[in-house]
């Protein structure tokens, strides 16, 4: 994953290597994320909406990478359940993304 722009300046990894999600999808995901337990919601928002890498989230929250990976997997499973019940988002398929 690229961590510097073309001028050699450090940039957040979420800006490179991962496609952006559309603003409508981000809003819907954010709305549904409130149904998650707070610790899972925090990890989900940082990884899936803010597009931070797992190591960045681990450093931000002061937890180890393995714990964040496990929480993110569980949060994704919970979000699939939430969104399948509401039928508002295209799950279990991949969310609509912009490149």
Secondary structure, 3 states (H helix, E strand, C coil): CCCECCCCCECCHHHCCCCEECHHHHHHHHHHHCCCCHHHHHHHHHHHHCCCCHHHHHHHHCCCHHHHHHHHHHHHHHHHHHHHHHCCCCCCCCCCEEC
